[in-house]
Amino acid sequence: MIKNNLSEILGRQRLKVRDVVRGTGLATNTVSGLYHDTSKRVDLDTLDKLCTFLGVNVGEILEHVEEPSQD
């Protein structure tokens, strides 16, 4: 499963969605969808802009985690 950590990163940096929109030029819907973890796809250009603006690596925004086993 892919875990999206954007909301945690914004919380640590005390940023709001509108701050990211202003700083990256990305659409509000794009950033909001990632923030609320409702996006199904992410464009590489979007990730590049987020990483540059937030000073993080892609692996800090998105990470692969094992799903808990359902025994």
Beta strands, then each sheet from edge to edge (+ up, - down):
strand 1: 2-4
strand 2: 62-64
sheet 1: 1+ 2-
end
